[in-house]
Each structure stands twice: as C-alpha cells, then as structure tokens.
Amino acid sequence: MYNLSEEEIRRFEKSIDKISNSPCWEWVGGKNWYGYGRFGFRNKREKAHRVAYEIYNKKNPGKSFVCHSCDNPLCVNPKHLWLGTIQDNNKDRDKKGRQFLNRQKGEERSDHKLTEKQVLEIRAKHIPWKYSPYRLAKEYNVSPSVVVNIIKRIKCR
C-alpha cells in the first residue's frame, strides 16, 4: 500500500518514543484533530498507526481498521495493533466503556481550555469595535476563532 523507502522508514522511526516507561511506542510527530499520530510522505498524510502496522507486520491493512488494544491513539507498537472492521472497533470501544467520550462537553472534557465561567466572561465582555475577539483571544490564550464561536454560541467538536 505505502511501499515506504528505507529513508521514509528511518524518518518515521525518528518520531517514535520507545524509551518511556510505557509498553506503548508513543508517536511524537504531528497529530490530527482526534489525537492520532500523522505521518507525511509523498505529498500525503496517513495515520501513523496504519503506517506502523504495514511497516512492522509487513502486511497491507487495506480498508480494514487498524485498532489499538491499548486504547492509546498515539501508540504505534505493532504488538498493540490489530485489524478489524468498523463493527469490531465499535464493539471494542463499547466493551471498554469509551462510547460516551465524544459526548462530553465543556469542563467534562479532558482537553478543555476554558472554564464555563471564562466562557460567560467572554460573552459578557465582547463589545464589537471595543473589545474584539482578537483582544479577548489574547487575554484568554485561545485563538480568535474560538472566541468567535463562543460569542456566536457555535458548538465545536
């Protein structure tokens, strides 16, 4: 599928942390929005765990899902990766109690940046042409687009 060159494989392996105290091989390169590792080569980007599966198992995953037995989206350890269908992946997710992870909102999410109080402050402070989204973004250490979404009450993720 990818047929990576020796140089591409060496570059891939430079983005793996095999030394930490975890049995997982942590991807330390770029990540996508959902926290999965991304590897760029030949003008494309692919999920790092899919590339790892092919490199270390010498098997093309094709259209199969490459699933994690360790539930760590950054893991590229071939011993933690297995092939399955979307149904297999969903059953595994449900069996491990992860089905509600994406339904968390606000401060329930582990990756939240603002508290509910800060969101209310941003809405209260915003006055067009006086207290702009750019100024609020700087004050709260978030991007202006986050502030605009808060003001417009647009839910993200």
C-alpha positions as MATLAB code, in Angstrom:
seq = 'MYNLSEEEIRRFEKSIDKISNSPCWEWVGGKNWYGYGRFGFRNKREKAHRVAYEIYNKKNPGKSFVCHSCDNPLCVNPKHLWLGTIQDNNKDRDKKGRQFLNRQKGEERSDHKLTEKQVLEIRAKHIPWKYSPYRLAKEYNVSPSVVVNIIKRIKCR';
ca = [
       0.000    0.000    0.000;
       2.569    2.594    1.083;
       5.744    0.819   -0.065;
       7.916    3.119    2.029;
      11.569    3.561    1.173;
      14.284    2.874    3.763;
      14.709    6.648    4.183;
      10.956    7.124    4.802;
      11.007    4.309    7.368;
      14.008    5.904    9.152;
      12.179    9.257    9.186;
       9.046    7.524   10.527;
      11.028    5.869   13.322;
      12.546    9.190   14.394;
       9.032   10.190   15.517;
       8.606    7.236   17.884;
       9.419    7.283   21.615;
      10.211    3.671   22.570;
      12.150    4.667   25.699;
       9.421    5.922   28.047;
       8.148    3.729   30.898;
       5.151    2.651   28.849;
       4.802   -0.514   26.775;
       3.318    1.766   24.100;
       5.542    3.229   21.422;
       4.394    6.849   21.578;
       4.171    8.847   18.358;
       5.832   12.228   18.987;
       5.334   13.633   15.487;
       2.316   15.538   14.205;
      -1.203   14.679   15.298;
      -4.648   15.055   13.789;
      -7.685   16.710   15.396;
      -8.657   13.486   17.174;
      -5.234   12.879   18.723;
      -3.980   10.211   16.324;
      -0.430   10.434   15.016;
       0.015   11.612   11.428;
       2.921   10.805    9.131;
       3.517   12.827    5.995;
       5.226   11.364    2.937;
       4.988   11.804   -0.829;
       2.553   14.739   -0.515;
       0.071   12.788    1.610;
      -0.632   12.283    5.296;
      -1.596    8.984    6.822;
      -2.420    7.861   10.347;
       0.839    6.775   11.951;
      -0.589    3.582   13.455;
      -1.705    2.414    9.987;
       1.778    3.050    8.600;
       3.328    1.261   11.601;
       1.085   -1.748   11.072;
       2.297   -2.103    7.490;
       5.978   -1.476    8.285;
       6.274   -3.883   11.210;
       3.760   -6.564   10.231;
       4.733   -6.461    6.546;
       1.031   -6.559    5.751;
      -1.159   -4.043    3.973;
      -4.166   -3.164    6.182;
      -6.174   -2.235    3.077;
      -9.639   -0.993    4.007;
      -9.551   -2.668    7.426;
      -9.433   -0.603   10.583;
      -6.145   -0.721   12.459;
      -7.353   -0.872   16.057;
      -5.487   -0.322   19.334;
      -5.652   -2.946   22.085;
      -4.063   -0.347   24.405;
      -6.618    2.414   23.606;
      -3.785    4.904   23.096;
      -4.312    6.787   19.814;
      -0.615    7.776   19.742;
       0.643    4.201   20.087;
       2.392    2.661   17.071;
       3.641   -0.511   18.792;
       2.760   -3.328   16.364;
       2.031   -5.638   19.336;
      -0.824   -3.285   20.290;
      -2.341   -3.030   16.806;
      -4.886   -5.381   15.269;
      -7.029   -5.411   12.135;
     -10.795   -5.248   12.358;
     -13.938   -3.846   10.835;
     -15.776   -0.734   11.948;
     -18.135   -3.060   13.837;
     -15.171   -4.718   15.604;
     -13.790   -1.307   16.545;
     -17.189   -0.144   17.862;
     -17.680   -3.350   19.885;
     -14.212   -2.919   21.395;
     -14.991    0.724   22.240;
     -18.304   -0.218   23.868;
     -16.804   -3.165   25.783;
     -14.193   -0.808   27.261;
     -16.771    1.867   28.147;
     -15.455    4.572   25.826;
     -18.716    5.167   23.943;
     -19.545    8.440   25.717;
     -16.114   10.051   25.420;
     -17.056   12.232   22.447;
     -20.322   13.324   24.070;
     -18.580   15.141   26.903;
     -18.945   18.888   26.854;
     -17.171   21.846   28.399;
     -15.200   21.158   31.544;
     -16.119   17.436   31.420;
     -13.665   17.052   28.530;
     -10.052   16.351   29.434;
      -8.865   18.687   26.668;
     -10.929   21.752   27.691;
      -9.091   25.079   27.681;
     -11.677   27.388   29.219;
     -13.939   27.057   32.215;
     -17.660   27.751   31.998;
     -17.010   30.932   33.997;
     -14.463   32.113   31.404;
     -16.897   31.421   28.563;
     -19.536   33.563   30.290;
     -16.948   36.307   30.899;
     -16.008   36.335   27.209;
     -19.652   36.708   26.189;
     -20.163   39.500   28.721;
     -17.005   41.391   27.749;
     -17.486   41.255   23.994;
     -18.490   44.624   22.608;
     -17.959   44.988   18.845;
     -15.291   47.555   17.904;
     -14.306   47.950   21.571;
     -13.426   44.525   22.973;
     -12.714   42.475   19.847;
     -12.376   38.687   19.553;
      -8.649   39.226   18.931;
      -8.215   41.091   22.203;
     -10.276   38.502   24.105;
      -8.346   35.653   22.470;
      -5.078   37.150   23.635;
      -6.432   37.680   27.143;
      -7.699   34.085   27.463;
      -4.853   32.468   25.496;
      -7.058   30.903   22.816;
      -7.450   31.549   19.106;
      -9.777   34.302   17.819;
     -11.906   31.642   16.093;
     -12.598   30.027   19.492;
     -13.776   33.401   20.831;
     -15.993   33.986   17.766;
     -17.539   30.530   18.226;
     -18.204   31.288   21.915;
     -19.821   34.622   21.062;
     -21.947   33.066   18.301;
     -22.708   30.056   20.543;
     -21.352   27.632   17.966;
     -20.525   24.244   19.468;
     -17.222   22.767   18.376;
     -16.361   19.068   18.332;
];
